[in-house]
Amino acid sequence: MKTLTANRLTDGRVIYRTADGQWTTQLDEAQRLSPEEAAELLPVAEAEFGIAVGPYIIDLDEAGPAGQKWRRESIRLAGPTTGTTHVLGAA
């Protein structure tokens, strides 16, 4: 199973393409696609440069991001992995 993801132009948030051709920040609302369907829709998403930046196809399973890049997609979905405890240049 696949879906299309990108970053929203206005604020950089992770977004997913829905079945009605819109974009959402909610992964559970993302359209589930076959590999062929995803490949057909990617050029459509790429043409929406006023909405989505850098769209690409990701693998999904029932629980969320899957495939070889599942960790990267999980981090994109959850947000940065750094906190305020690490201070650069501290002795």
N, C-alpha and C positions, 0 to 999 in steps of 0.2 A: 504494500500500500504506500502511496506517495501523497504529498501535498506541496503547495507552493508557499514559500516564505520570502520575506523581504524586510526592509526597514522602512518605516514611515518617513516620508520626506520632511514633514513639519517638525518632528521631535525625535526621530531616530528609534522609536519603539519598534519592537519585533511585531510583525503583522503576518497574517495568514490569509490566503485567498479562500473565499467562501463559495458555496455552490451557486449563489445568485450573482457572482461576479464582483462582489464587494471585498473589502479587506477588514479583518478583525484582529484584535489583540488576543483573542481567546482561542487557544489551540483546539479545544473541543468543538469549536464552530467551523474549523477548517474543512474544506472539501476533501474527501478521501478519493484518490484517483488511482487508476492503473498506471503503469509506467508509460504506456502509449498516450493516455489522456493528459498526463502531466507534461509530456514532451510537446504535445499540441498546444497546450495552454501557456507554456512558458513564454513564447513570443508575444502573446497578448499582454501578459503581465509586464514584460520588458518595455512595451510601448506605453505603459502608464507611468512614465517618468515624472509626472507631476504629483503622483501619489506614493509610489513605491520605488525604493532605491535598491538596486542589486538583487532582484528576485532570482531565486533558484529553487530547485527541487530537493526535497528531503524525504527520507524514508520514515514511515510511521508503523507502529504496531498499535495494539489496542490501548496500551498504557501511555504512549507518547512517542517522542523521537526514538528512532531505531537505526539499525545499520551501522556502518563503520564510523559515522560522525555523530552518534547519539549523544556523546558527552558534550561536544561543542553545542549542539542544539539545545540540550538541557540547560546549559549555562546561559545561552542567549535567552531562553524562556524565563529563567529565574532571576537573571540580572548578574551584575559583577560579583566575582568571587573574592574580591579584596575588601578589607574593612579598614577601620581606623587604628588598628593595633600595630600596623607596620609603618614605621616612619623612615623615610629615605634619609640617608646621611647621618643617622643617629649613631653615636659611638658605642 
